[in-house]
Amino acid sequence: MNEKFEIIIPTLFGLEAMVSRELYRLGYDTTRVENGRVTFMGDYDAVCRANIWLRCGERVLIKAGEFKAETADELYDGVRAIEWEQFLDRNDAFPVKGRTTRSVLASDRASQTIIKKAIADRLGNEYGISWLTEDGVTYQIQFTIIDNTATLMIDTTGAALHKRGYRAKSNLAPLRETLAAAMVMISYWKFEQPLLDPFCGSGTIPIEAAMFKRNIAPGLRRGFAFEQFPQIDTQEVAAIREEALSEIHRDVSLEIYASDIDPAAIELTRENASKAGVGEFITASVADARSIHMEKPRGSIITNPPYGERLSDVKECAKLYGQIGKTFSKLDRWSYYILTSHDDFEREFGRRADKRRKLYNGMLRCCLYQYYGDAPSKKGKEK
Ligand SMILES: C[S@@+](CC[C@H](N)C(=O)[O-])C[C@H]1O[C@@H](n2cnc3c(N)ncnc32)[C@H](O)[C@@H]1O
């Protein structure tokens, strides 16, 4: 598993630096950061570790090639020049998907067809066959053509990394697990202090918080596309999983509270938390965020309140923000981290944030408003 290649981690916009930091902690130096993706050099061992450990990345892709392409011929020739036979055997399947952005080759579908044909021609020629059965291992080919640069990649992940496996069911407006994890990692929450999500929905933030502080690898309990690749040493993968299991901080006790006005959300949170193996650390209860009260003088609220999609909902949300602004102000030594797409949040909430950070929940532009109770100390911050 020692051959090195470029590995690309696509991210939600705004999480590139978080992913770079995660890679650094895994022992890899980022070689390139672009909007929505981070690149580093690694081998199959790195592919495995990145899939199992990354909390904020969306997938792990092996870069097969990159070149300028403004015409169909340039795209075909560029793809055909890549040594696909180094990855794919004569009967392997290679579905192709991707997108083009700000490029002369503007059609996703037409580019996909050209790429499929170029790979098929290359493999047919290399293996001396005219018919590719595609009944072997599946290598999902992904491409982007951005500003006339085509990048060809092989997906090693399968279902995206945010699908940890604990949230089979979710409520109407769930937060991406990768974004929830990032919110927790951005915060200055210290595990000796309580954490509260008073708008917990399906429980994503409390669950990601518990997994992060217990050092539970998010991919520990799920499978990945790369596990079918013959290049992979399955014993080494098993060893990396064993190692991750042994790295769980079993002595960390946590005080995490999840509440929501909707009893069905609380049921869901309990179910999801127990599926994620962190049920014992999360106390979930039905409560109205407008009247919450916490005993402890210090702690962190990390939350994603409703933001309202229709105008009437937006007005309701504005009112809600004003009400929680008053409630939260009584927790004056607590820190709060509030993610919303509502532009006037600070005015409605009644206080300017100490810090703001632009983040995206899928394609929805949001802002994480950060309010510090006691001045944050970087000491002991786990980033
Ligand atoms: C955007 S969703 C939160 C999604 C959540 N982060 C998740 O990943 O599933 C907002 C949640 O706020 C809850 N909610 C609305 N008004 C509330 C209130 N006054 N008090 C507590 N929860 C409320 C809704 O029931 C909904 O579950």
The ligand as an ORCA input file, in Angstrom:
! r2SCAN-3c Opt
* xyz 0 1
  C     -33.035     23.401     11.831
  S     -33.746     22.231     12.893
  C     -32.366     21.580     13.765
  C     -31.751     20.442     13.009
  C     -30.738     19.692     13.797
  N     -29.494     20.420     13.947
  C     -30.488     18.332     13.149
  O     -29.367     18.066     12.729
  O     -31.391     17.543     12.970
  C     -34.527     23.223     14.100
  C     -35.218     22.459     15.219
  O     -35.726     23.432     16.137
  C     -36.893     22.914     16.735
  N     -37.639     24.049     17.356
  C     -38.387     25.002     16.769
  N     -38.832     25.905     17.703
  C     -38.323     25.517     18.895
  C     -38.392     26.043     20.221
  N     -39.073     27.144     20.513
  N     -37.729     25.398     21.204
  C     -37.026     24.261     20.923
  N     -36.945     23.704     19.700
  C     -37.570     24.328     18.695
  C     -37.598     22.198     15.611
  O     -38.483     21.213     16.125
  C     -36.409     21.610     14.823
  O     -36.164     20.275     15.227
*
